Amino acid sequence: MARIRTGADATAKAYAENTSGGGSGNDFIPYMRLQDDGDIVRFCFVTELDVETAKKAGTPHVVINAEFHRIQKTSSGGKTYYNFDLCDLDYDSEAGEMTGECSECSADNRRTSRFMTWIYVESFLHTFQNPDQSQPWQKVQMGRMELFRQPVNSYMVFADGFYMWQSLQGKIDMYGTMMDRQYMITRHGARNQRKVTRDLDALKQDPISAEIIAGAADLPSLEAIATREVETMDGKIASPSTDLRDAPAVKENVEIDGGSDDTVDIEDLPW
Ligand SMILES: [Zn+2]
């Protein structure tokens, strides 16, 4: 299993044990996305940095990373969207290079490194009130900002590229764990804007509830999601009769994550 480089064995086992359970039905794997300028997500990781730390924290999930190709597709409803498909090359750790055959690589579609984690999203904070006026969001004051809190309280996949990994790596190095506190990510950049940046902030240390950690055991493995062996929360491939490609959140516009410097790098697209 060289296509995914870390934590494969442990989480594959957890996946095999857990796919029969779960009450989420045929829901698609939800990806955490910040869609508007000033949007903030507040969450905690239910994923750890290595197998040992995960065991201590009580989660089967270990952060994975792999090479992906960003592939443009068109849904049956006519929408353009992008999938991140796993590169078919194998990583030869002895030689330190990628080997084998990959049609996307052969077609000069460049690879991008992405990491994937499971997170538990507590809420999103928006600069605007709920467009659905029948269910107004709670107003919250953060410093000089008045924001509107959309409660979420569910598990989502958080996948991202190089710049976000650099930020996260800094926190991991500082705390020695990913699961001792909540985090916030703030998006800067409106919809349709070519350059979007996101800041990661760690909140103060605060233990994650046992209930949230226990619930993570029922989630499909990150490896199975990356390889598309699993597309729904109950561990299945979406049936072709459902309109799979129109169901998940679809992005029609390409956004480019410039990270914290000024160079725009098409290799590091946000989710
Ligand atoms: Zn490839």
Residues whose N, C-alpha, C, O or C-beta is under 5 A from the ligand:
A	BS01	ZN	C87 D88 L89 C102 E104 C105
